[in-house]
């Protein structure tokens, strides 16, 4: 039996790290074998590409360069880590996946969505998540959270408010277009409510009764 593939998405400051920790503890408690990974990144080569994408630099990174780097990392990630795990019956939990490309390099940077779709069809093909958990939070709240961890901010964290508003609307549009795959969670709620909602999504995805 193939393993499940779960991705976690959301704008900056949406609480993905905390939610990811909860998901992993949930899987461990249910004795479900899993690996955790992230995008861009996930393998040694893909992590090197991640540093190229996210590091601040004097030279302007062209939007097309960023897009192609992200998909290059994804190709390595899928073929060297994600697919082998799923085929061996191991659940894969990824902090971001292809939806982030449509949103960040597409909607937020106003890139060519047709070209991104073509890249996704070529690189990702049918390797889509079984469930994508989207943590939605107003931009002002998310960015205020990012400021509290300023020492960890990356190049994308420091984009304009308009950029982050586009990110949020882009994710919501993706979720609306694929309601079966996406589970949208209001991440402005208390942490207890957010985790309770995630618990329900996981229980449904893995056919477990809620706690």
Secondary structure, DSSP 8 states (H G I E B T S, - for coil): ----EEEEEE-TTS-HHHHHHHHHHHHHHTT--EEEEESS-SSHHHHHHHHHHHS--SS---HHHHHHHHHHHHHHHIIIIIHHHHHTT-EEEEES-HHHIIIIIIIITT--HHHHHHHHHHHTTT---SEEEEEE--HHHHHHHHHHTGGG--TTTTS-HHHHHHHHHHHHHHHHHTTTTEEEEETTS-HHHHHHHHHHHHHHHTT----
